[in-house]
Amino acid sequence: TSVSDLTFNHTGELLCYCSKWKKNAVKMAHIPSYTVYQNWPGVAPGVMKYPFSVGFSGRSGYLACGNDEGKCHLFELAHFK
């Protein structure tokens, strides 16, 4: 599946990417260890729908994911708070 949007957090440690062509296709990768978080985002199947864009807040405390329905899901990243 093609990637439609991707973004790094402010430290370059996390990469979040999504695909608007596949349902619930949002992933987050930890760059130093080259691992993809399998338990993220942890929302119920079907809630995310088709993600269009992703973005971190200034200090990476939050991640926003916008979808095809015009909704934005906001996730708190406790490690960066």
Secondary structure, DSSP 8 states (H G I E B T S, - for coil): ----EEEE-TTS-EEEEE-TTSTT-EEEEETTTTEE-TT-S---TTSS-SEEEEEE-TTSSEEEEEETTS-EEEEE-GGG-
